[in-house]
Amino acid sequence: MAEDRVEELKRILQQNEVSVANAHEALEHHLNQLHRLGATLEDNVCEVLRKVIVQAEAIEELDRITNWTWRK
């Protein structure tokens, strides 16, 4: 039963994986939109995107260092 859940969670992670490049692009696009609207402070979306970027970078490094074995 636990193995099924682990496999399901791995599948969810793979389906929702975000590349660092895509996350950076989304953050820059959002910041540009805020700037055009005259906003001077970043919002919660920026905070979330920054966390997604950090997670994606960590996952990419783990994949590289462990040759994907950490995902097993």
N, CA, C and O atoms as a Tripos MOL2 file, in Angstrom:
@<TRIPOS>MOLECULE
protein
  288   287    72     0     0
PROTEIN
NO_CHARGES

@<TRIPOS>ATOM
      1 N           0.8320   -1.1940    0.0000 N.3       1 MET1
      2 CA          0.0000    0.0000    0.0000 C.3       1 MET1
      3 C           0.8720    1.2520    0.0000 C.2       1 MET1
      4 O           0.6380    2.1740   -0.7820 O.2       1 MET1
      5 N           1.8790    1.2870    0.8750 N.am      2 ALA2
      6 CA          2.7570    2.4550    0.9320 C.3       2 ALA2
      7 C           3.5300    2.6110   -0.3720 C.2       2 ALA2
      8 O           3.7780    3.7300   -0.8210 O.2       2 ALA2
      9 N           3.9140    1.4800   -0.9840 N.am      3 GLU3
     10 CA          4.6360    1.5410   -2.2500 C.3       3 GLU3
     11 C           3.7720    2.1650   -3.3380 C.2       3 GLU3
     12 O           4.2700    2.9270   -4.1660 O.2       3 GLU3
     13 N           2.4830    1.8460   -3.3400 N.am      4 ASP4
     14 CA          1.5680    2.4390   -4.3140 C.3       4 ASP4
     15 C           1.4970    3.9530   -4.1330 C.2       4 ASP4
     16 O           1.4860    4.7070   -5.1060 O.2       4 ASP4
     17 N           1.4510    4.3750   -2.8980 N.am      5 ARG5
     18 CA          1.3890    5.8190   -2.6070 C.3       5 ARG5
     19 C           2.6790    6.5030   -3.0410 C.2       5 ARG5
     20 O           2.6420    7.5990   -3.6000 O.2       5 ARG5
     21 N           3.8180    5.8650   -2.7870 N.am      6 VAL6
     22 CA          5.1060    6.4250   -3.2040 C.3       6 VAL6
     23 C           5.1350    6.5800   -4.7170 C.2       6 VAL6
     24 O           5.5510    7.6200   -5.2290 O.2       6 VAL6
     25 N           4.6980    5.5620   -5.4270 N.am      7 GLU7
     26 CA          4.6800    5.6280   -6.8910 C.3       7 GLU7
     27 C           3.7290    6.7210   -7.3760 C.2       7 GLU7
     28 O           4.0320    7.4350   -8.3320 O.2       7 GLU7
     29 N           2.5900    6.8460   -6.7210 N.am      8 GLU8
     30 CA          1.6350    7.8960   -7.0850 C.3       8 GLU8
     31 C           2.2420    9.2810   -6.8630 C.2       8 GLU8
     32 O           2.0890   10.1700   -7.7000 O.2       8 GLU8
     33 N           2.9260    9.4600   -5.7410 N.am      9 LEU9
     34 CA          3.5580   10.7500   -5.4470 C.3       9 LEU9
     35 C           4.6770   11.0540   -6.4370 C.2       9 LEU9
     36 O           4.8400   12.2020   -6.8490 O.2       9 LEU9
     37 N           5.4440   10.0470   -6.8210 N.am     10 LYS10
     38 CA          6.4860   10.2470   -7.8340 C.3      10 LYS10
     39 C           5.8660   10.6960   -9.1540 C.2      10 LYS10
     40 O           6.3800   11.5920   -9.8230 O.2      10 LYS10
     41 N           4.7500   10.0580   -9.5180 N.am     11 ARG11
     42 CA          4.0570   10.4170  -10.7550 C.3      11 ARG11
     43 C           3.5620   11.8600  -10.6910 C.2      11 ARG11
     44 O           3.6780   12.6020  -11.6670 O.2      11 ARG11
     45 N           3.0160   12.2540   -9.5550 N.am     12 ILE12
     46 CA          2.5400   13.6260   -9.3710 C.3      12 ILE12
     47 C           3.6940   14.6100   -9.5010 C.2      12 ILE12
     48 O           3.5560   15.6510  -10.1420 O.2      12 ILE12
     49 N           4.8290   14.2820   -8.8950 N.am     13 LEU13
     50 CA          6.0090   15.1470   -9.0080 C.3      13 LEU13
     51 C           6.4450   15.3000  -10.4600 C.2      13 LEU13
     52 O           6.7370   16.4080  -10.9110 O.2      13 LEU13
     53 N           6.4880   14.1940  -11.1850 N.am     14 GLN14
     54 CA          6.9120   14.2470  -12.5790 C.3      14 GLN14
     55 C           5.9360   15.0520  -13.4330 C.2      14 GLN14
     56 O           6.3580   15.8290  -14.2890 O.2      14 GLN14
     57 N           4.6460   14.8740  -13.2080 N.am     15 GLN15
     58 CA          3.6350   15.5770  -13.9920 C.3      15 GLN15
     59 C           3.6490   17.0760  -13.7330 C.2      15 GLN15
     60 O           3.2740   17.8580  -14.6070 O.2      15 GLN15
     61 N           4.0740   17.4820  -12.5560 N.am     16 ASN16
     62 CA          4.0320   18.8890  -12.1810 C.3      16 ASN16
     63 C           5.4100   19.5190  -12.0930 C.2      16 ASN16
     64 O           5.5810   20.5710  -11.4780 O.2      16 ASN16
     65 N           6.3870   18.8770  -12.7050 N.am     17 GLU17
     66 CA          7.7550   19.3820  -12.6610 C.3      17 GLU17
     67 C           7.8580   20.6990  -13.4290 C.2      17 GLU17
     68 O           7.2830   20.8570  -14.5070 O.2      17 GLU17
     69 N           8.5940   21.6250  -12.8560 N.am     18 VAL18
     70 CA          8.7970   22.9390  -13.4610 C.3      18 VAL18
     71 C          10.2880   23.1310  -13.6730 C.2      18 VAL18
     72 O          11.0850   22.9390  -12.7540 O.2      18 VAL18
     73 N          10.6570   23.5080  -14.8810 N.am     19 SER19
     74 CA         12.0790   23.7440  -15.1220 C.3      19 SER19
     75 C          12.4790   25.0880  -14.5270 C.2      19 SER19
     76 O          11.6540   25.9880  -14.3660 O.2      19 SER19
     77 N          13.7520   25.2000  -14.2080 N.am     20 VAL20
     78 CA         14.2700   26.4550  -13.6650 C.3      20 VAL20
     79 C          14.0560   27.5780  -14.6700 C.2      20 VAL20
     80 O          13.6650   28.6830  -14.2950 O.2      20 VAL20
     81 N          14.3070   27.3040  -15.9290 N.am     21 ALA21
     82 CA         14.1530   28.3340  -16.9650 C.3      21 ALA21
     83 C          12.7110   28.8290  -17.0360 C.2      21 ALA21
     84 O          12.4720   30.0330  -17.1230 O.2      21 ALA21
     85 N          11.7530   27.9100  -16.9980 N.am     22 ASN22
     86 CA         10.3430   28.3100  -17.0530 C.3      22 ASN22
     87 C           9.9440   29.1140  -15.8260 C.2      22 ASN22
     88 O           9.1850   30.0780  -15.9320 O.2      22 ASN22
     89 N          10.4460   28.7260  -14.6720 N.am     23 ALA23
     90 CA         10.1220   29.4530  -13.4460 C.3      23 ALA23
     91 C          10.7160   30.8580  -13.4730 C.2      23 ALA23
     92 O          10.0540   31.8240  -13.0930 O.2      23 ALA23
     93 N          11.9690   30.9700  -13.9250 N.am     24 HIS24
     94 CA         12.5920   32.2950  -14.0410 C.3      24 HIS24
     95 C          11.8090   33.1750  -15.0190 C.2      24 HIS24
     96 O          11.5710   34.3540  -14.7570 O.2      24 HIS24
     97 N          11.4170   32.5890  -16.1380 N.am     25 GLU25
     98 CA         10.6590   33.3320  -17.1490 C.3      25 GLU25
     99 C           9.3220   33.8160  -16.5870 C.2      25 GLU25
    100 O           8.9290   34.9600  -16.8140 O.2      25 GLU25
    101 N           8.6310   32.9550  -15.8610 N.am     26 ALA26
    102 CA          7.3440   33.3320  -15.2740 C.3      26 ALA26
    103 C           7.5190   34.4460  -14.2510 C.2      26 ALA26
    104 O           6.7140   35.3760  -14.1970 O.2      26 ALA26
    105 N           8.5670   34.3530  -13.4410 N.am     27 LEU27
    106 CA          8.8290   35.3890  -12.4400 C.3      27 LEU27
    107 C           9.1270   36.7230  -13.1110 C.2      27 LEU27
    108 O           8.5730   37.7510  -12.7200 O.2      27 LEU27
    109 N           9.9900   36.7150  -14.1080 N.am     28 GLU28
    110 CA         10.3270   37.9590  -14.8060 C.3      28 GLU28
    111 C           9.0980   38.5670  -15.4750 C.2      28 GLU28
    112 O           8.9010   39.7810  -15.4330 O.2      28 GLU28
    113 N           8.2830   37.7310  -16.0850 N.am     29 HIS29
    114 CA          7.0630   38.2190  -16.7350 C.3      29 HIS29
    115 C           6.1360   38.8650  -15.7040 C.2      29 HIS29
    116 O           5.5890   39.9420  -15.9380 O.2      29 HIS29
    117 N           5.9680   38.2040  -14.5740 N.am     30 HIS30
    118 CA          5.0890   38.7380  -13.5290 C.3      30 HIS30
    119 C           5.6340   40.0500  -12.9670 C.2      30 HIS30
    120 O           4.8800   41.0000  -12.7570 O.2      30 HIS30
    121 N           6.9490   40.0990  -12.7250 N.am     31 LEU31
    122 CA          7.5570   41.3330  -12.2190 C.3      31 LEU31
    123 C           7.3850   42.4790  -13.2140 C.2      31 LEU31
    124 O           7.1200   43.6140  -12.8180 O.2      31 LEU31
    125 N           7.5360   42.1820  -14.4940 N.am     32 ASN32
    126 CA          7.3340   43.2140  -15.5190 C.3      32 ASN32
    127 C           5.8960   43.7140  -15.5190 C.2      32 ASN32
    128 O           5.6580   44.9130  -15.6630 O.2      32 ASN32
    129 N           4.9430   42.8150  -15.3580 N.am     33 GLN33
    130 CA          3.5400   43.2240  -15.2930 C.3      33 GLN33
    131 C           3.2910   44.1040  -14.0740 C.2      33 GLN33
    132 O           2.6000   45.1180  -14.1700 O.2      33 GLN33
    133 N           3.8470   43.7240  -12.9370 N.am     34 LEU34
    134 CA          3.6870   44.5420  -11.7350 C.3      34 LEU34
    135 C           4.2750   45.9320  -11.9460 C.2      34 LEU34
    136 O           3.6730   46.9360  -11.5650 O.2      34 LEU34
    137 N           5.4430   45.9800  -12.5490 N.am     35 HIS35
    138 CA          6.1030   47.2630  -12.7930 C.3      35 HIS35
    139 C           5.2510   48.1520  -13.7070 C.2      35 HIS35
    140 O           5.1200   49.3540  -13.4730 O.2      35 HIS35
    141 N           4.6780   47.5440  -14.7470 N.am     36 ARG36
    142 CA          3.8250   48.3130  -15.6640 C.3      36 ARG36
    143 C           2.5890   48.8600  -14.9650 C.2      36 ARG36
    144 O           2.0650   49.9090  -15.3410 O.2      36 ARG36
    145 N           2.1300   48.1480  -13.9530 N.am     37 LEU37
    146 CA          0.9610   48.6050  -13.2000 C.3      37 LEU37
    147 C           1.3320   49.6190  -12.1270 C.2      37 LEU37
    148 O           0.4600   50.1450  -11.4350 O.2      37 LEU37
    149 N           2.6200   49.8910  -11.9910 N.am     38 GLY38
    150 CA          3.0600   50.8810  -11.0240 C.3      38 GLY38
    151 C           3.3380   50.3250   -9.6450 C.2      38 GLY38
    152 O           3.5580   51.0840   -8.7010 O.2      38 GLY38
    153 N           3.3320   49.0140   -9.5190 N.am     39 ALA39
    154 CA          3.6070   48.4080   -8.2140 C.3      39 ALA39
    155 C           5.0910   48.5430   -7.8900 C.2      39 ALA39
    156 O           5.9480   48.3780   -8.7580 O.2      39 ALA39
    157 N           5.3760   48.8420   -6.6450 N.am     40 THR40
    158 CA          6.7700   48.9730   -6.2340 C.3      40 THR40
    159 C           7.2080   47.8250   -5.3310 C.2      40 THR40
    160 O           8.4010   47.6530   -5.0800 O.2      40 THR40
    161 N           6.2660   47.0510   -4.8490 N.am     41 LEU41
    162 CA          6.5880   45.9200   -3.9780 C.3      41 LEU41
    163 C           6.2340   44.6140   -4.6740 C.2      41 LEU41
    164 O           5.2780   44.5450   -5.4460 O.2      41 LEU41
    165 N           7.0140   43.5860   -4.3910 N.am     42 GLU42
    166 CA          6.6780   42.2740   -4.9150 C.3      42 GLU42
    167 C           5.5030   41.7080   -4.1250 C.2      42 GLU42
    168 O           5.2680   42.0940   -2.9800 O.2      42 GLU42
    169 N           4.7780   40.8010   -4.7410 N.am     43 ASP43
    170 CA          3.6100   40.2180   -4.0830 C.3      43 ASP43
    171 C           3.8460   38.7500   -3.7390 C.2      43 ASP43
    172 O           4.9520   38.2340   -3.8970 O.2      43 ASP43
    173 N           2.8030   38.0940   -3.2730 N.am     44 ASN44
    174 CA          2.8960   36.6860   -2.8800 C.3      44 ASN44
    175 C           3.2440   35.7780   -4.0520 C.2      44 ASN44
    176 O           3.8990   34.7500   -3.8740 O.2      44 ASN44
    177 N           2.8060   36.1570   -5.2490 N.am     45 VAL45
    178 CA          3.1240   35.3510   -6.4270 C.3      45 VAL45
    179 C           4.6310   35.2920   -6.6240 C.2      45 VAL45
    180 O           5.1750   34.2370   -6.9470 O.2      45 VAL45
    181 N           5.3040   36.4160   -6.4300 N.am     46 CYS46
    182 CA          6.7640   36.4490   -6.5590 C.3      46 CYS46
    183 C           7.4140   35.5320   -5.5320 C.2      46 CYS46
    184 O           8.3620   34.8120   -5.8460 O.2      46 CYS46
    185 N           6.9090   35.5620   -4.3220 N.am     47 GLU47
    186 CA          7.4590   34.7060   -3.2690 C.3      47 GLU47
    187 C           7.3080   33.2350   -3.6400 C.2      47 GLU47
    188 O           8.2420   32.4500   -3.4760 O.2      47 GLU47
    189 N           6.1400   32.8650   -4.1380 N.am     48 VAL48
    190 CA          5.8940   31.4810   -4.5350 C.3      48 VAL48
    191 C           6.7990   31.0980   -5.7020 C.2      48 VAL48
    192 O           7.4000   30.0230   -5.7000 O.2      48 VAL48
    193 N           6.8930   31.9730   -6.6920 N.am     49 LEU49
    194 CA          7.7490   31.6710   -7.8400 C.3      49 LEU49
    195 C           9.2090   31.5300   -7.4310 C.2      49 LEU49
    196 O           9.9140   30.6650   -7.9520 O.2      49 LEU49
    197 N           9.6680   32.3540   -6.5190 N.am     50 ARG50
    198 CA         11.0560   32.2330   -6.0440 C.3      50 ARG50
    199 C          11.2710   30.8780   -5.3600 C.2      50 ARG50
    200 O          12.3230   30.2600   -5.5230 O.2      50 ARG50
    201 N          10.2800   30.4190   -4.6000 N.am     51 LYS51
    202 CA         10.3910   29.1130   -3.9430 C.3      51 LYS51
    203 C          10.3800   27.9820   -4.9670 C.2      51 LYS51
    204 O          11.1140   27.0030   -4.8250 O.2      51 LYS51
    205 N           9.5560   28.1150   -5.9890 N.am     52 VAL52
    206 CA          9.5180   27.1140   -7.0570 C.3      52 VAL52
    207 C          10.8760   27.0380   -7.7500 C.2      52 VAL52
    208 O          11.3570   25.9520   -8.0730 O.2      52 VAL52
    209 N          11.4850   28.1970   -7.9740 N.am     53 ILE53
    210 CA         12.8040   28.2280   -8.6080 C.3      53 ILE53
    211 C          13.8300   27.5180   -7.7350 C.2      53 ILE53
    212 O          14.6190   26.7170   -8.2360 O.2      53 ILE53
    213 N          13.8290   27.8010   -6.4490 N.am     54 VAL54
    214 CA         14.7830   27.1630   -5.5350 C.3      54 VAL54
    215 C          14.5620   25.6500   -5.5150 C.2      54 VAL54
    216 O          15.5240   24.8810   -5.5420 O.2      54 VAL54
    217 N          13.3030   25.2230   -5.4680 N.am     55 GLN55
    218 CA         13.0090   23.7900   -5.4790 C.3      55 GLN55
    219 C          13.4820   23.1480   -6.7780 C.2      55 GLN55
    220 O          14.1100   22.0890   -6.7610 O.2      55 GLN55
    221 N          13.1820   23.7880   -7.8960 N.am     56 ALA56
    222 CA         13.5680   23.2370   -9.1940 C.3      56 ALA56
    223 C          15.0840   23.1420   -9.3180 C.2      56 ALA56
    224 O          15.6050   22.1590   -9.8450 O.2      56 ALA56
    225 N          15.7880   24.1540   -8.8390 N.am     57 GLU57
    226 CA         17.2500   24.1200   -8.8780 C.3      57 GLU57
    227 C          17.7870   22.9810   -8.0150 C.2      57 GLU57
    228 O          18.7190   22.2840   -8.4160 O.2      57 GLU57
    229 N          17.2070   22.7930   -6.8430 N.am     58 ALA58
    230 CA         17.6450   21.7140   -5.9530 C.3      58 ALA58
    231 C          17.3700   20.3480   -6.5750 C.2      58 ALA58
    232 O          18.2050   19.4460   -6.4960 O.2      58 ALA58
    233 N          16.2130   20.1990   -7.1870 N.am     59 ILE59
    234 CA         15.8640   18.9320   -7.8330 C.3      59 ILE59
    235 C          16.8120   18.6480   -8.9880 C.2      59 ILE59
    236 O          17.2850   17.5210   -9.1380 O.2      59 ILE59
    237 N          17.0950   19.6610   -9.8100 N.am     60 GLU60
    238 CA         18.0240   19.4700  -10.9230 C.3      60 GLU60
    239 C          19.4050   19.0600  -10.4190 C.2      60 GLU60
    240 O          20.0490   18.1900  -11.0060 O.2      60 GLU60
    241 N          19.8580   19.6810   -9.3400 N.am     61 GLU61
    242 CA         21.1760   19.3330   -8.8030 C.3      61 GLU61
    243 C          21.1670   17.9260   -8.2050 C.2      61 GLU61
    244 O          22.1140   17.1640   -8.4030 O.2      61 GLU61
    245 N          20.1070   17.5770   -7.4770 N.am     62 LEU62
    246 CA         19.9920   16.2170   -6.9420 C.3      62 LEU62
    247 C          19.9950   15.1840   -8.0640 C.2      62 LEU62
    248 O          20.6600   14.1520   -7.9680 O.2      62 LEU62
    249 N          19.2470   15.4680   -9.1260 N.am     63 ASP63
    250 CA         19.2210   14.5560  -10.2700 C.3      63 ASP63
    251 C          20.6260   14.3670  -10.8360 C.2      63 ASP63
    252 O          21.0490   13.2480  -11.1260 O.2      63 ASP63
    253 N          21.3350   15.4760  -10.9860 N.am     64 ARG64
    254 CA         22.6740   15.4280  -11.5700 C.3      64 ARG64
    255 C          23.6460   14.6870  -10.6550 C.2      64 ARG64
    256 O          24.3920   13.8190  -11.1090 O.2      64 ARG64
    257 N          23.6370   15.0260   -9.3740 N.am     65 ILE65
    258 CA         24.5890   14.4450   -8.4230 C.3      65 ILE65
    259 C          24.3320   12.9540   -8.2040 C.2      65 ILE65
    260 O          25.2720   12.1630   -8.1300 O.2      65 ILE65
    261 N          23.0660   12.5770   -8.1010 N.am     66 THR66
    262 CA         22.7310   11.1910   -7.7550 C.3      66 THR66
    263 C          22.3450   10.3490   -8.9630 C.2      66 THR66
    264 O          21.9970    9.1780   -8.8200 O.2      66 THR66
    265 N          22.4070   10.9400  -10.1520 N.am     67 ASN67
    266 CA         21.9910   10.2380  -11.3700 C.3      67 ASN67
    267 C          20.5670    9.6860  -11.2220 C.2      67 ASN67
    268 O          20.2800    8.5510  -11.6020 O.2      67 ASN67
    269 N          19.7140   10.4980  -10.6780 N.am     68 TRP68
    270 CA         18.2800   10.2320  -10.4790 C.3      68 TRP68
    271 C          17.9940    9.1790   -9.4130 C.2      68 TRP68
    272 O          16.8300    8.8260   -9.2280 O.2      68 TRP68
    273 N          18.9870    8.6620   -8.7060 N.am     69 THR69
    274 CA         18.7190    7.5900   -7.7410 C.3      69 THR69
    275 C          17.9460    8.0730   -6.5240 C.2      69 THR69
    276 O          17.2830    7.2690   -5.8690 O.2      69 THR69
    277 N          18.0070    9.3500   -6.2020 N.am     70 TRP70
    278 CA         17.2730    9.8600   -5.0390 C.3      70 TRP70
    279 C          15.7690    9.7650   -5.2520 C.2      70 TRP70
    280 O          15.0070    9.7870   -4.2860 O.2      70 TRP70
    281 N          15.3360    9.6610   -6.4960 N.am     71 ARG71
    282 CA         13.9030    9.5880   -6.8020 C.3      71 ARG71
    283 C          13.3370    8.1810   -6.6310 C.2      71 ARG71
    284 O          12.1190    7.9990   -6.6590 O.2      71 ARG71
    285 N          14.1940    7.1980   -6.4580 N.am     72 LYS72
    286 CA         13.7240    5.7950   -6.3900 C.3      72 LYS72
    287 C          13.1420    5.4360   -5.0620 C.2      72 LYS72
    288 O          12.7110    4.3000   -4.8630 O.2      72 LYS72
@<TRIPOS>BOND
     1     1     2 1
     2     2     3 1
     3     3     4 2
     4     3     5 am
     5     5     6 1
     6     6     7 1
     7     7     8 2
     8     7     9 am
     9     9    10 1
    10    10    11 1
    11    11    12 2
    12    11    13 am
    13    13    14 1
    14    14    15 1
    15    15    16 2
    16    15    17 am
    17    17    18 1
    18    18    19 1
    19    19    20 2
    20    19    21 am
    21    21    22 1
    22    22    23 1
    23    23    24 2
    24    23    25 am
    25    25    26 1
    26    26    27 1
    27    27    28 2
    28    27    29 am
    29    29    30 1
    30    30    31 1
    31    31    32 2
    32    31    33 am
    33    33    34 1
    34    34    35 1
    35    35    36 2
    36    35    37 am
    37    37    38 1
    38    38    39 1
    39    39    40 2
    40    39    41 am
    41    41    42 1
    42    42    43 1
    43    43    44 2
    44    43    45 am
    45    45    46 1
    46    46    47 1
    47    47    48 2
    48    47    49 am
    49    49    50 1
    50    50    51 1
    51    51    52 2
    52    51    53 am
    53    53    54 1
    54    54    55 1
    55    55    56 2
    56    55    57 am
    57    57    58 1
    58    58    59 1
    59    59    60 2
    60    59    61 am
    61    61    62 1
    62    62    63 1
    63    63    64 2
    64    63    65 am
    65    65    66 1
    66    66    67 1
    67    67    68 2
    68    67    69 am
    69    69    70 1
    70    70    71 1
    71    71    72 2
    72    71    73 am
    73    73    74 1
    74    74    75 1
    75    75    76 2
    76    75    77 am
    77    77    78 1
    78    78    79 1
    79    79    80 2
    80    79    81 am
    81    81    82 1
    82    82    83 1
    83    83    84 2
    84    83    85 am
    85    85    86 1
    86    86    87 1
    87    87    88 2
    88    87    89 am
    89    89    90 1
    90    90    91 1
    91    91    92 2
    92    91    93 am
    93    93    94 1
    94    94    95 1
    95    95    96 2
    96    95    97 am
    97    97    98 1
    98    98    99 1
    99    99   100 2
   100    99   101 am
   101   101   102 1
   102   102   103 1
   103   103   104 2
   104   103   105 am
   105   105   106 1
   106   106   107 1
   107   107   108 2
   108   107   109 am
   109   109   110 1
   110   110   111 1
   111   111   112 2
   112   111   113 am
   113   113   114 1
   114   114   115 1
   115   115   116 2
   116   115   117 am
   117   117   118 1
   118   118   119 1
   119   119   120 2
   120   119   121 am
   121   121   122 1
   122   122   123 1
   123   123   124 2
   124   123   125 am
   125   125   126 1
   126   126   127 1
   127   127   128 2
   128   127   129 am
   129   129   130 1
   130   130   131 1
   131   131   132 2
   132   131   133 am
   133   133   134 1
   134   134   135 1
   135   135   136 2
   136   135   137 am
   137   137   138 1
   138   138   139 1
   139   139   140 2
   140   139   141 am
   141   141   142 1
   142   142   143 1
   143   143   144 2
   144   143   145 am
   145   145   146 1
   146   146   147 1
   147   147   148 2
   148   147   149 am
   149   149   150 1
   150   150   151 1
   151   151   152 2
   152   151   153 am
   153   153   154 1
   154   154   155 1
   155   155   156 2
   156   155   157 am
   157   157   158 1
   158   158   159 1
   159   159   160 2
   160   159   161 am
   161   161   162 1
   162   162   163 1
   163   163   164 2
   164   163   165 am
   165   165   166 1
   166   166   167 1
   167   167   168 2
   168   167   169 am
   169   169   170 1
   170   170   171 1
   171   171   172 2
   172   171   173 am
   173   173   174 1
   174   174   175 1
   175   175   176 2
   176   175   177 am
   177   177   178 1
   178   178   179 1
   179   179   180 2
   180   179   181 am
   181   181   182 1
   182   182   183 1
   183   183   184 2
   184   183   185 am
   185   185   186 1
   186   186   187 1
   187   187   188 2
   188   187   189 am
   189   189   190 1
   190   190   191 1
   191   191   192 2
   192   191   193 am
   193   193   194 1
   194   194   195 1
   195   195   196 2
   196   195   197 am
   197   197   198 1
   198   198   199 1
   199   199   200 2
   200   199   201 am
   201   201   202 1
   202   202   203 1
   203   203   204 2
   204   203   205 am
   205   205   206 1
   206   206   207 1
   207   207   208 2
   208   207   209 am
   209   209   210 1
   210   210   211 1
   211   211   212 2
   212   211   213 am
   213   213   214 1
   214   214   215 1
   215   215   216 2
   216   215   217 am
   217   217   218 1
   218   218   219 1
   219   219   220 2
   220   219   221 am
   221   221   222 1
   222   222   223 1
   223   223   224 2
   224   223   225 am
   225   225   226 1
   226   226   227 1
   227   227   228 2
   228   227   229 am
   229   229   230 1
   230   230   231 1
   231   231   232 2
   232   231   233 am
   233   233   234 1
   234   234   235 1
   235   235   236 2
   236   235   237 am
   237   237   238 1
   238   238   239 1
   239   239   240 2
   240   239   241 am
   241   241   242 1
   242   242   243 1
   243   243   244 2
   244   243   245 am
   245   245   246 1
   246   246   247 1
   247   247   248 2
   248   247   249 am
   249   249   250 1
   250   250   251 1
   251   251   252 2
   252   251   253 am
   253   253   254 1
   254   254   255 1
   255   255   256 2
   256   255   257 am
   257   257   258 1
   258   258   259 1
   259   259   260 2
   260   259   261 am
   261   261   262 1
   262   262   263 1
   263   263   264 2
   264   263   265 am
   265   265   266 1
   266   266   267 1
   267   267   268 2
   268   267   269 am
   269   269   270 1
   270   270   271 1
   271   271   272 2
   272   271   273 am
   273   273   274 1
   274   274   275 1
   275   275   276 2
   276   275   277 am
   277   277   278 1
   278   278   279 1
   279   279   280 2
   280   279   281 am
   281   281   282 1
   282   282   283 1
   283   283   284 2
   284   283   285 am
   285   285   286 1
   286   286   287 1
   287   287   288 2
@<TRIPOS>SUBSTRUCTURE
     1 MET1         2 RESIDUE 1 A MET
     2 ALA2         6 RESIDUE 1 A ALA
     3 GLU3        10 RESIDUE 1 A GLU
     4 ASP4        14 RESIDUE 1 A ASP
     5 ARG5        18 RESIDUE 1 A ARG
     6 VAL6        22 RESIDUE 1 A VAL
     7 GLU7        26 RESIDUE 1 A GLU
     8 GLU8        30 RESIDUE 1 A GLU
     9 LEU9        34 RESIDUE 1 A LEU
    10 LYS10       38 RESIDUE 1 A LYS
    11 ARG11       42 RESIDUE 1 A ARG
    12 ILE12       46 RESIDUE 1 A ILE
    13 LEU13       50 RESIDUE 1 A LEU
    14 GLN14       54 RESIDUE 1 A GLN
    15 GLN15       58 RESIDUE 1 A GLN
    16 ASN16       62 RESIDUE 1 A ASN
    17 GLU17       66 RESIDUE 1 A GLU
    18 VAL18       70 RESIDUE 1 A VAL
    19 SER19       74 RESIDUE 1 A SER
    20 VAL20       78 RESIDUE 1 A VAL
    21 ALA21       82 RESIDUE 1 A ALA
    22 ASN22       86 RESIDUE 1 A ASN
    23 ALA23       90 RESIDUE 1 A ALA
    24 HIS24       94 RESIDUE 1 A HIS
    25 GLU25       98 RESIDUE 1 A GLU
    26 ALA26      102 RESIDUE 1 A ALA
    27 LEU27      106 RESIDUE 1 A LEU
    28 GLU28      110 RESIDUE 1 A GLU
    29 HIS29      114 RESIDUE 1 A HIS
    30 HIS30      118 RESIDUE 1 A HIS
    31 LEU31      122 RESIDUE 1 A LEU
    32 ASN32      126 RESIDUE 1 A ASN
    33 GLN33      130 RESIDUE 1 A GLN
    34 LEU34      134 RESIDUE 1 A LEU
    35 HIS35      138 RESIDUE 1 A HIS
    36 ARG36      142 RESIDUE 1 A ARG
    37 LEU37      146 RESIDUE 1 A LEU
    38 GLY38      150 RESIDUE 1 A GLY
    39 ALA39      154 RESIDUE 1 A ALA
    40 THR40      158 RESIDUE 1 A THR
    41 LEU41      162 RESIDUE 1 A LEU
    42 GLU42      166 RESIDUE 1 A GLU
    43 ASP43      170 RESIDUE 1 A ASP
    44 ASN44      174 RESIDUE 1 A ASN
    45 VAL45      178 RESIDUE 1 A VAL
    46 CYS46      182 RESIDUE 1 A CYS
    47 GLU47      186 RESIDUE 1 A GLU
    48 VAL48      190 RESIDUE 1 A VAL
    49 LEU49      194 RESIDUE 1 A LEU
    50 ARG50      198 RESIDUE 1 A ARG
    51 LYS51      202 RESIDUE 1 A LYS
    52 VAL52      206 RESIDUE 1 A VAL
    53 ILE53      210 RESIDUE 1 A ILE
    54 VAL54      214 RESIDUE 1 A VAL
    55 GLN55      218 RESIDUE 1 A GLN
    56 ALA56      222 RESIDUE 1 A ALA
    57 GLU57      226 RESIDUE 1 A GLU
    58 ALA58      230 RESIDUE 1 A ALA
    59 ILE59      234 RESIDUE 1 A ILE
    60 GLU60      238 RESIDUE 1 A GLU
    61 GLU61      242 RESIDUE 1 A GLU
    62 LEU62      246 RESIDUE 1 A LEU
    63 ASP63      250 RESIDUE 1 A ASP
    64 ARG64      254 RESIDUE 1 A ARG
    65 ILE65      258 RESIDUE 1 A ILE
    66 THR66      262 RESIDUE 1 A THR
    67 ASN67      266 RESIDUE 1 A ASN
    68 TRP68      270 RESIDUE 1 A TRP
    69 THR69      274 RESIDUE 1 A THR
    70 TRP70      278 RESIDUE 1 A TRP
    71 ARG71      282 RESIDUE 1 A ARG
    72 LYS72      286 RESIDUE 1 A LYS
